[in-house]
């Protein structure tokens, strides 16, 4: 299906942009429709909006508004009205100002703002679907006004009105698929920024996204075919990264929702199983797969997950060994002792914070230990504070040690 979609796009570009003529396709039709040029321009617009929905909608709306004669502006779509694109560009400007401030903004303040930006990007993505559908339909809208009553494509007679309907049926789902894949990969930057503790990494990730958006817009401005070609490259890369991006987006969404809703206050670990993310590949389950960890009838552990969250469930048994819960500052982990070093097996969502002891009891693990920043803080306190003294055997006057 994916290959068929790209073949359809290639065919539209080829026939619409002046490929070798076929019997019945007149030069007048090609000059009136310019279907290839329209398709190339629309593809660049869809890719740009997917990379940054709010910025894309605001910029496209402002462009349409100021390029339209004043007498016709009232008929422009909602995203091309001043009330919308002005507010959209204002929000984008505030986000850019926050990012430009860099180290001047304390991390304690910046992370909540990044959390709000994560949900803003999701809401903008849903809102932008109301822009993508009209853009796709506009490709074939002009066919209603074609004077020729019939067009001959390779001997098959199609009325212009029917070609308009058929084109819409093909273009809309194809445009939405491109939009969804590109947005999914772009949105992972918001997730990575949220979980990254380094402001320099945040700036680098957002600069990368802005740079890609700039190349898409710049290539389309230089030449329609160049813009379409570069947009196709971006889409193909996003298709390859889509499985990884989907798992990362689910990871970030669950973490953000748990933090915003204070889920840990209502969470109670279940003996039937608890939801968590794999921290490493487990059987066929890749890293950051979202699934249920449960105990088996014989006392072992197994991980139940679904590819893309909707496909048939798969059960991955865990190898035997010593497992324990690591208590972190923001989120905790389940680790397995492998030789002298523990290895991450699962990342627990923030809802499990303060419930580590109960989780260790549910799965009969070897207790709870501090990890990450908590472990570093415990080590730092040990440098400046002596621990409790060892108790001796016998009466207070007996100084015989409790060990040889």
C-alpha positions in Angstrom: 0.0 0.0 0.0 2.8 2.4 0.8 4.5 1.7 -2.6 1.2 2.2 -4.3 0.8 5.6 -2.7 4.2 6.8 -3.9 3.5 5.5 -7.4 0.2 7.5 -7.4 2.1 10.6 -6.3 4.8 10.0 -9.0 2.1 9.6 -11.6 0.4 12.8 -10.6 3.6 14.7 -10.7 4.5 13.2 -14.1 1.3 13.7 -15.9 0.5 17.1 -14.4 3.9 18.6 -15.0 4.1 18.0 -18.7 5.2 14.4 -19.3 4.9 12.8 -22.7 1.4 13.4 -24.0 -1.2 10.6 -24.4 -4.0 10.5 -26.8 -6.9 12.7 -25.7 -4.9 14.7 -23.1 -4.9 18.1 -24.6 -2.3 20.9 -24.1 -5.2 23.1 -23.0 -6.0 20.8 -20.2 -2.4 20.7 -19.0 -2.1 24.5 -19.1 -5.4 25.0 -17.2 -4.8 22.5 -14.4 -1.0 22.5 -13.8 -1.8 19.5 -11.6 1.9 18.6 -11.0 2.7 22.1 -9.9 -0.2 22.1 -7.5 0.7 18.7 -6.2 4.3 19.7 -5.6 3.3 22.9 -3.8 0.7 21.0 -1.6 3.2 18.3 -0.7 5.7 20.9 0.6 3.0 22.6 2.5 1.7 19.4 4.2 5.3 18.4 5.1 6.0 21.9 6.6 2.8 21.9 8.6 3.5 18.4 9.9 6.9 19.4 11.2 5.5 22.3 13.2 1.7 22.4 13.1 1.0 25.7 14.8 3.7 27.6 13.0 2.7 26.0 9.7 -0.9 26.9 10.1 -0.1 30.4 11.2 2.3 31.1 8.4 0.2 29.5 5.7 -2.9 31.4 6.9 -1.1 34.8 7.0 0.4 34.1 3.5 -3.1 33.3 2.1 -4.6 36.3 3.8 -2.1 38.9 2.5 -2.0 37.4 -1.0 -5.8 37.5 -1.4 -7.5 40.7 -2.6 -9.2 42.5 0.2 -12.7 42.0 -1.2 -12.3 38.2 -1.2 -10.7 37.8 2.3 -14.0 37.2 4.0 -14.4 33.9 2.1 -11.0 32.6 3.2 -10.9 29.5 5.5 -10.7 29.8 9.3 -6.9 29.4 9.5 -6.4 32.3 7.1 -8.4 34.7 9.3 -6.4 37.3 11.3 -7.9 36.1 14.7 -6.4 32.7 14.2 -3.1 33.2 12.5 -2.2 36.2 14.8 -2.9 34.1 17.9 -1.0 31.1 16.5 2.1 33.1 15.6 2.0 34.8 19.0 2.1 31.5 20.8 4.9 30.3 18.5 6.8 33.5 19.2 6.5 33.0 23.0 7.8 29.4 22.6 10.8 30.7 20.6 11.5 33.4 23.2 11.5 30.7 25.9 14.0 28.6 23.9 16.1 31.6 23.0 16.5 32.5 26.6 18.4 29.3 27.1 20.3 29.1 30.5 18.6 32.3 31.7 15.4 30.4 32.3 15.8 28.0 35.3 15.3 24.3 34.6 12.6 24.2 37.3 10.5 26.7 35.3 11.5 25.5 31.8 10.4 21.9 32.2 6.8 22.8 33.1 6.8 25.0 30.0 8.1 22.2 27.9 5.4 20.0 29.3 2.8 22.6 28.2 4.4 22.8 24.8 4.2 19.0 24.5 0.4 19.1 24.9 0.1 22.2 22.7 1.8 20.3 19.9 -0.6 17.5 20.2 -3.6 19.8 20.2 -2.2 21.8 17.2 -1.7 18.5 15.3 -5.4 17.6 15.7 -6.4 21.1 14.7 -4.2 21.0 11.6 -6.1 18.1 10.1 -8.7 20.6 9.3 -6.1 22.3 7.1 -4.7 19.2 5.5 -8.0 18.0 4.1 -8.9 21.2 2.3 -5.4 21.4 0.9 -5.7 17.9 -0.5 -9.2 18.7 -2.0 -8.0 21.9 -3.6 -5.7 19.8 -5.9 -8.8 18.7 -7.9 -11.2 21.4 -7.1 -10.5 23.3 -10.3 -11.5 20.3 -12.4 -15.2 21.2 -11.8 -14.7 24.3 -14.1 -13.0 22.4 -17.0 -14.8 23.2 -20.2 -14.1 19.8 -21.7 -16.9 17.4 -20.7 -14.7 14.3 -21.0 -11.0 13.6 -20.7 -9.3 10.5 -22.2 -6.6 8.9 -20.0 -5.1 5.9 -21.9 -8.4 5.3 -23.6 -10.6 5.4 -20.4 -13.2 8.2 -20.6 -13.7 10.0 -17.3 -15.9 13.0 -16.8 -14.2 16.0 -15.1 -16.6 15.9 -12.2 -15.9 12.2 -11.6 -12.1 12.9 -11.9 -12.6 15.5 -9.2 -14.3 13.0 -6.8 -11.8 10.2 -7.6 -8.9 12.6 -7.0 -10.3 13.7 -3.7 -10.7 10.1 -2.6 -7.1 9.4 -3.3 -5.6 12.7 -2.2 -7.2 13.1 1.2 -6.1 9.8 2.8 -2.7 10.0 1.1 -2.2 13.6 2.5 -3.3 12.6 6.0 -0.9 9.6 6.0 2.0 11.8 5.0 1.0 14.3 7.6 0.7 11.7 10.4 4.1 10.1 9.7 6.0 13.4 9.5 4.3 14.8 12.6 5.0 11.6 14.6 8.7 11.9 14.0 8.7 15.7 14.6 6.8 15.3 17.8 9.5 13.0 19.3 11.6 16.2 19.6 9.1 17.6 22.1 9.3 14.3 24.0 13.1 14.2 24.0 13.2 17.8 25.1 10.9 17.0 28.0 12.9 14.1 29.4 16.4 15.6 28.6 18.1 17.1 31.7 20.4 19.3 29.5 19.4 22.6 28.1 22.1 22.4 25.4 20.5 19.2 24.1 17.1 20.9 24.1 18.4 23.7 22.0 20.2 21.4 19.5 17.0 19.3 19.0 14.8 22.3 18.4 17.4 23.8 16.1 17.5 20.6 14.1 13.7 20.7 13.6 13.7 24.4 12.7 16.5 23.7 10.2 14.6 20.9 8.5 11.5 23.1 8.3 13.6 25.9 6.8 14.9 23.6 4.1 11.4 22.3 3.2 10.1 25.9 2.9 13.2 27.2 1.1 13.3 24.4 -1.4 9.6 24.9 -2.2 10.2 28.6 -2.7 13.1 28.1 -5.1 11.3 25.5 -7.3 8.2 23.5 -7.0 9.8 20.3 -8.1 12.8 20.8 -5.9 10.5 21.3 -2.9 8.5 18.2 -3.7 11.6 16.1 -4.2 13.0 17.2 -0.8 9.7 16.7 0.9 9.5 13.2 -0.5 13.0 12.5 1.0 11.8 13.9 4.4 8.7 11.7 4.2 10.7 8.5 3.4 13.1 9.1 6.3 10.1 9.6 8.6 8.5 6.4 7.3 11.7 4.5 8.3 11.7 6.2 11.8 8.0 5.8 12.4 8.0 2.7 14.6 10.7 4.2 16.9 8.9 7.5 16.9 5.6 6.0 17.8 7.1 4.2 20.9 8.9 7.4 21.9 5.7 9.5 21.6 3.7 6.9 23.7 6.5 7.0 26.3 6.5 10.8 26.5 2.7 11.0 26.5 2.2 8.5 29.4 5.0 10.2 31.4 3.5 13.7 30.8 0.0 12.6 31.6 1.0 11.0 34.9 2.9 14.1 35.9 0.1 16.5 35.0 -2.7 14.5 36.6 -0.6 13.5 39.7 -1.5 9.9 38.9 0.8 8.5 41.7 -1.7 9.7 44.3 -4.4 7.4 42.9 -2.2 4.5 41.7 -2.2 1.2 43.5 0.1 -1.6 42.2 -1.9 -4.6 41.0 -1.0 -8.2 41.6 -2.5 -9.1 38.2 0.1 -6.9 36.5 1.3 -3.3 36.0 1.9 -1.2 32.9 5.5 -0.1 32.2 8.0 0.4 29.3 10.8 -2.0 28.3 14.2 -0.4 28.8 15.9 -2.9 26.4 14.7 -5.4 23.8 12.9 -8.4 25.4 12.4 -11.1 22.9 10.5 -9.5 20.0 9.6 -6.5 22.1 11.8 -3.5 21.2 13.0 -0.8 23.6 10.2 1.4 25.0 7.5 -1.1 24.2 4.4 -0.4 26.4 3.1 -3.5 28.1 2.0 -5.4 31.2 4.5 -7.1 33.5 2.8 -10.0 35.3 3.8 -13.1 37.3 3.2 -16.6 35.9 1.6 -19.5 37.7 5.0 -20.9 38.5 6.4 -17.7 39.9 8.2 -16.4 36.9 7.8 -13.0 35.1 6.4 -12.3 31.6 5.9 -9.1 29.6 2.7 -8.8 27.5 2.7 -6.1 24.8 1.0 -5.3 21.5 2.9 -3.9 18.4 1.5 -0.4 17.7 -0.8 -0.9 20.7 -3.5 -2.5 18.5 -2.0 -5.7 17.0 -2.4 -9.1 18.6 -0.7 -9.4 22.0 2.7 -11.1 22.4 4.0 -12.7 25.5 7.7 -12.5 26.3 9.0 -14.6 29.3 11.8 -13.0 31.3 14.9 -15.0 32.1 15.4 -16.0 35.7 17.7 -13.9 37.9 17.8 -11.4 40.6 15.5 -8.5 40.0 15.1 -5.4 42.1 13.4 -2.0 41.9 15.5 1.2 41.5 13.9 4.3 43.1 14.6 7.3 40.9 13.9 11.0 41.4 11.3 11.4 38.7 10.7 7.8 37.6 11.9 4.4 38.9 13.2 1.3 37.2 13.3 -2.4 37.4 16.8 -3.8 37.1 18.4 -7.2 36.8 21.7 -8.1 38.3 24.0 -9.3 35.6 27.5 -10.0 36.9 28.8 -7.1 38.9 26.6 -4.5 37.3 22.8 -4.1 37.3 21.1 -3.7 33.9 17.9 -1.7 33.2 15.0 -3.9 32.2 11.9 -1.7 32.6 11.2 2.0 33.0 8.3 2.6 35.4 6.0 5.5 34.6 5.8 8.4 37.2 2.6 6.9 38.6 4.8 4.3 40.3 6.8 6.9 42.2 6.6 6.3 46.0 5.1 2.8 45.3 8.4 1.1 44.7 8.2 -1.1 47.9 4.8 -2.3 47.0 5.9 -3.1 43.4 8.9 -5.1 44.8 6.5 -7.1 47.0 4.1 -7.8 44.1 6.8 -9.3 42.0 8.8 -10.8 44.9 11.9 -8.9 44.0 15.1 -8.3 46.0 14.0 -5.0 47.5 14.4 -1.4 46.5 17.6 0.7 46.0 18.2 4.3 44.9 19.2 4.9 41.3 20.1 7.9 39.2 20.0 11.2 41.0 18.8 9.6 44.2 21.8 7.3 44.3 24.1 10.2 43.6 22.5 12.2 46.4 22.8 9.3 48.9 26.5 9.0 48.0 27.0 12.7 48.4 25.3 12.7 51.9 27.6 9.8 52.9 30.7 12.0 52.2 29.6 14.4 54.9 27.8 12.2 57.4 28.9 9.1 59.2 26.6 6.1 59.2 25.3 4.3 62.2 27.9 2.4 64.2 28.0 -1.4 64.2 26.4 -2.9 67.3 28.6 -5.1 69.5 27.6 -8.5 70.9 27.1 -8.7 74.7 26.8 -6.0 77.3 27.8 -2.4 76.8 31.1 -3.1 78.5 31.9 -6.0 76.2 33.8 -4.6 73.2 33.9 -7.9 71.4 33.0 -7.2 67.8 30.0 -8.8 66.1 32.2 -10.4 63.5 35.7 -11.9 63.3 
